[in-house]
């Protein structure tokens, strides 16, 4: 009697699984190729005005290496690992394409934004692929209570990883690739000039300038969401020259955006050089006022150069892991893991090292004068860290806690007291 054996790989069900696996693999590879194309386009083929491919080596090559490595290993992994990898790479595709949605919605789209739209489509495809793999590979042969307990635990773990690691990493890419473009024309209460300044690293940055009537001038470094027209107009009314700075990567200023302003002190130095060459401005009577991230930028600029005679920093708090480590209690240890990933991501995607700790920089400002303003109900770290910066700084220095009004809401809440305090400070330090 003869025995006939059947190769299980030739069964219809097995052939169907093999065919689905090949389709999955090709779909993943094509999607990864589209995402890689956008990264190459954005970093090397069509970089930001004023920058070159060499300025984006780290920010471009690191994600490309990640895509290649995970793409090569994808076929060797078990379904659960493949689903996790496809999901993470899908989130990457959507993240790297997010800038395209923003710029196209503002009517500022360029060539690399169209490959960004394709990257979003590829990312959605990868997420769909991840969900399909999870569904096909789910276990249904164990006890129901354990099945749902296991799935719940996996879901909770995925949510924690997404919050602590994936979200900060995605934010770091957006923070270094999206800059405000729709800047409204300012209302400075007097005619102003559109001016250009050249930074030490060769970028052309823009600004709006009202000439001085009293021989002194103040550089206004806005926050992310406000041009600070009211505060600028206040200084114009008192005769000060006012230069509203448009940071690199924003408006028509060249360079890569960075919402934390890590390289923006160079823009402030360029503004100081511009004002020093103005015939109506005494080079020894130049100050600055900054808000939120603008206040942090000014602290570093004043520490690096003695050309700023006096600065007002309102609402500055923290811009990297270095300041987060200065916090105390639960806010420190709850924030350190995600902030570490955020700082590392900004360093990689922004192609620059994290700046020095603001507390260490505050020590270096003297003998120039510093006036720190913060809100009692401001953003995380604003109260505690501003006190630390004030303690670190040497005389001459002043500090004011605004009782309410929120982050950088001093003028809007207490316009008369704000004007009295800030103008008196500049009058004493720039005109006295």
Order of alpha helices (4+ residues) and beta strands (2+ residues): alpha-alpha-alpha-alpha-alpha-alpha-beta-beta-beta-alpha-beta-alpha-beta-alpha-beta-alpha-alpha-alpha-beta-alpha-beta-alpha-alpha
